[in-house]
């Protein structure tokens, strides 16, 4: 039964992609206050949420259908390239170093 292996592989892929999405969602909300100034946090959170909704609900499905119509492998290659770019951009984010409160206060004086 060659179809069973393909279905199991697809189920495993769906599980891992779903898990990765949960991790990404939590990480985005956790890191946002560290990369955006406090007075811009509300706008940044709204922009992040709006971008996710537009891309995931409005643009994503029609674009996926178009890419599959052009070539079945094209969406997967594009997704892999975008994932690699996302990893590179996330690695380039400069996060402030954490320090203990008394060390940070004494360093500012």
Secondary structure by P-SEA (a helix, b strand, c coil): caaaaaaaaaaaaaaaaaaaaaaaaaaaaaaccccccccaaaaaaaaaaaaaaaaaccccaaaaaaaaaaccaaaaaaaaaaaaaaaaaaaaccccccccaaaaaaaac
